[in-house]
Amino acid sequence: MVLTLQQIADQVKLDVLTADPVKDNAAKLIEISRTFISDTVTVPSKGMLEYAAQATQGDDVYFEPATAALEEHIAKLTGKEAGLFMTSGSASNQIALRTHLKQPPYSIIADHRAHIHKYEAGGAAFHSGATVIAIVPSNHHHLTLADVQENAVITTDTHFAPTELVALENTLNGTILPQKEAIAICDWAHSQGMKTHLDGARIWHVAVETGKSISELCEPFDSVSLCFSKGLGAPIGSCLVGTKEFITRAKWFRKLFGGGMRQTGYLAASAAYALTHNFPQLPRVHALARRVEAGLEKIGAKISSRAETCMIFYDPAPIGVNYDEIAERASKLAHPLVLGGSRLVIHIQTSEEAVDDFLSIVRELAGEKKAAGFTPPTAQENGAYRDVYVRRPQKTN
């Protein structure tokens, strides 16, 4: 059967807009302002979209001016020689690992909570054939030089995969890796002929909180991954930085992994807007996170990991409440709160009203439990370390 062009065109065409996109997007923005599961849920502001619409329109496989300018800027900002725009932090991390690691056998040292170990679908094993030595920090906060030295594999014994890379993360679950420790670990790793990589997806938060420049924070590492969507509110994108030789090789792996990109100017412009306009909002984010922490403590909840930057981990068990009860009550609000369990993430589009509503729910539930006869423990170990955070299954409808 031969179809007319119009018949084929009718089969091909698609309209993805809702019946009332302005109304629906406004409603979505309210939902995002009340979502505590991640800082990746943020959406481009009107100003970001208007700025991005004016971006250059080159093909990045050949040359894209706005993207090249972003890569050059991030390289300069981090004190590295070159940068490479990536679609995501996972892609940036995994390509960094593959670029550093040349020929198995080898192992990677990382914190047992690290994103490259827990949340990148086993990419280190799949892409690089690497074993990850996942370490539980002895101080229950961050990896130390002693932790790394104790677990590094330095041997010619063929039973073991020698350590060739130390991968650190800053922030990790919202906590800050002390710069003194980062320097000590990297210096020692380099003295042993190892490479070092930093998953600096939220390094922006560290700079704001410590007053250290991005270049100082990145200086000890051979490569660094920085994210534009986590914390900064860009729709997509990360940047990998390192030496020119490293980035040239990384570009090959980006292509090999299916990551050659085309008209990325819009995304690069969105990242540039985020750096310029959204980065300065992070102090407010940190202040709001500390407000959540203080409110929870006042109610009597246990703080498992403090609000050093944009995240708080808490446990409501000391007040007789569980996460499901909080989520259930939150879902019945006129404008529901979106919660994910023990981890609360504050972002640039989190509203103060959402924070007030969340604390009110926890306070109400605590009062109800007390009225029903629940007796709180006599002492709480606030500030204690938590290995993992509790994820609540997210509804798909």
Secondary structure as GFF3:
##gff-version 3
##sequence-region A 1 397
A	DSSP	alpha_helix	5	12	.	.	.	ID=ss1
A	DSSP	alpha_helix	21	33	.	.	.	ID=ss2
A	DSSP	alpha_helix	46	52	.	.	.	ID=ss3
A	DSSP	alpha_helix	65	78	.	.	.	ID=ss4
A	DSSP	beta_strand	82	86	.	.	.	ID=ss5
A	DSSP	alpha_helix	89	100	.	.	.	ID=ss6
A	DSSP	beta_strand	107	111	.	.	.	ID=ss7
A	DSSP	alpha_helix	115	118	.	.	.	ID=ss8
A	DSSP	alpha_helix	123	128	.	.	.	ID=ss9
A	DSSP	beta_strand	131	135	.	.	.	ID=ss10
A	DSSP	alpha_helix	145	151	.	.	.	ID=ss11
A	DSSP	beta_strand	163	169	.	.	.	ID=ss12
A	DSSP	alpha_helix	179	191	.	.	.	ID=ss13
A	DSSP	beta_strand	195	199	.	.	.	ID=ss14
A	DSSP	alpha_helix	203	210	.	.	.	ID=ss15
A	DSSP	alpha_helix	214	218	.	.	.	ID=ss16
A	DSSP	beta_strand	223	227	.	.	.	ID=ss17
A	DSSP	beta_strand	238	242	.	.	.	ID=ss18
A	DSSP	alpha_helix	244	256	.	.	.	ID=ss19
A	DSSP	alpha_helix	265	273	.	.	.	ID=ss20
A	DSSP	pi_helix	274	278	.	.	.	ID=ss21
A	DSSP	three_ten_helix	279	281	.	.	.	ID=ss22
A	DSSP	alpha_helix	282	299	.	.	.	ID=ss23
A	DSSP	beta_strand	302	305	.	.	.	ID=ss24
A	DSSP	beta_strand	311	315	.	.	.	ID=ss25
A	DSSP	three_ten_helix	317	319	.	.	.	ID=ss26
A	DSSP	alpha_helix	323	331	.	.	.	ID=ss27
A	DSSP	beta_strand	343	345	.	.	.	ID=ss28
A	DSSP	alpha_helix	352	371	.	.	.	ID=ss29
###
